[in-house]
Each structure stands twice: as C-alpha cells, then as structure tokens.
Amino acid sequence: MSEEDLVRARNTRTGDARKIDEWSVQLPGGDKACFDVTMRYVHGVCVFGVRSDHPDFQGVRPQDSDLNRLRAELTGEARVVIEGRLSEDWDPATMLEISHKTSDRREGTVGTDFTLSLRLRPVERKGAPQEGNMPLATIRDAYRQERVAIRGHGEDFTQLRPRSGSLTDPEAKAWMAHPISRDPESGLGRIVNHGDGGAEQGLVRVLDAFATGLSDRLSPDRVAREGIPDAHELVDLMHNAVTLGTDPDASP
C-alpha cells in the first residue's frame, strides 16, 4: 500500500455535500448574493463547491479540489454578472425553444406518443451570440441573467459528455461549467432573436390555430363521417390555420 492510500477519508453516509462556509457577493443596487460553500469526497479526494439560490447565480456550480481556485472562479463569474447589470448594451429579444419527439411506448403496451413543444420567453440580449460550434448568448429577464447555448434541434451533444464522472477531472469540470450541460443532449432547438417577438408570436398563433383545427377534425363525429385525415388534408388544415392566425377577423 502506498503512503497516499494509507489514510483514507470517510464519506458521509448519504454521500451528500456538507456545508462548511458561506460566501457573499455584493451586487449593484444593494443586492447581495449568498453562496453555500460545500465539501464532499469523490474517490477519496476532497472537492469543494458553491451553490446559491440567487436568480443570477442558480446556474453557477463551480467545483474544485482547491478552495482558493474555487474562490477565483466564482469571482470571475460574479464579475460577469456585475458587468451585465451595469451595462446598458441590452436589447429586447425573444428566446424560442422547440422540441418534438415520436416514441413507442414501453414494451408490453400498445401505442405511439408524439409531442411538439414550442416555448417563447421574452428576454433582453447583450450583444450578438458568440461565434463557434456552440455559440452562447447572454440573456436576462426580470428574475435572472444567464448564458444559453444557441443550437439546432438536430444537433446531438451526447458525445461531448465526459466519460469520467469524477468531479476532479478537468474535462468533467469544463463540461459542468458550460451552459450546454444543463440542456438535454439532443432533441432541443434554441434561438435568441433580436426584437419584440412579434414574428415568433405570429408563429405560435398559426400553430395554435392548426392544433385547434386538427383536434376538431379528429372529433368522433367527423372521423365517423370523413375518416382519418390524410397528408393532403393536413396541408389544407395548415392553410386554414394561416388564414385564422394572421387575420383576426377570419372565422373558422
């Protein structure tokens, strides 16, 4: 047995991180963000982390085996938030997220599930999204400031997840610090467009009109008379939805 393995640190019974200290960051306007400093053992190595309930820092979860490096990393994150709060370079924008999935149910059951989700969120965007393979946009609303990844629905980031689960692995730490780690690895599209969201709201109105028309078309009495609609009839339903969604005086 090596000298390094001679003395082993005992994990807590639950394996949960234990709070050992509290740090705070003063923010513009007199606001203060409080952080719990936690400690846990991972493969015998002591790892420190911070977490906060403050809206601007809920996605900030740096971890390090060195307490001084952890403080420096948090200082950098806090500086970005403070600069963002003081900056006047924020423009109205809309974040649009889309996801859809078709899946068969579990073995032993019969049926197929299809879901389509379109989510709009009015935000303010600072500057243009960064360039690169995973561009990031800095956004804020009335409750928090954060960075989000701009991504296409067909992109799959599964291969980017580190193979090692150790919190002391530099690759794992970089992954956890990146906003993409808080997203589903696949099946999600996201854009952040400059403007008041008028075009995005128009898209939602048309899709809502289409969903209403399709639901009515699949009512029991109409299916009994006309059968299940085919692809060509779906096109007609969408044309009708475009009329209803863009003309407030149009009637079904």
Summary of the structure (lengths in Angstrom):
residues: 252
radius of gyration: 24.6
end to end distance: 79.7
largest distance: 82.2
contacts: 620
relative contact order: 0.10
helix: 35%
strand: 30%
